[in-house]
Amino acid sequence: MKLKLIQAGGFAGRKKMAEEDLDDHPDQLKEQVKEVFSQPLKALPRSKERDKEQHFLEFEGKVVPVQSFKPSKEFKSLIKKMQSNLDY
């Protein structure tokens, strides 16, 4: 089970990505990830800021904007870890 973090936008407009193997994490975190991706997507207002970086998570072919849900403490920690590993 792989979770992918995607950073899109920014001045250059290039995407950065980081992957994390969820098999190395506790079952509770895996269940939280599955729960987030089982929810229907909420429409988000468009950002008025041009070139603003946006973050998305991809899991089992489904993409969800990070700002569309409130992650748990453990999930937030995983996202931060993945942000530090973002690469082109």
Summary of the structure (lengths in Angstrom):
residues: 88
radius of gyration: 13.1
end to end distance: 21.6
largest distance: 38.5
contacts: 209
relative contact order: 0.29
helix: 34%
strand: 27%
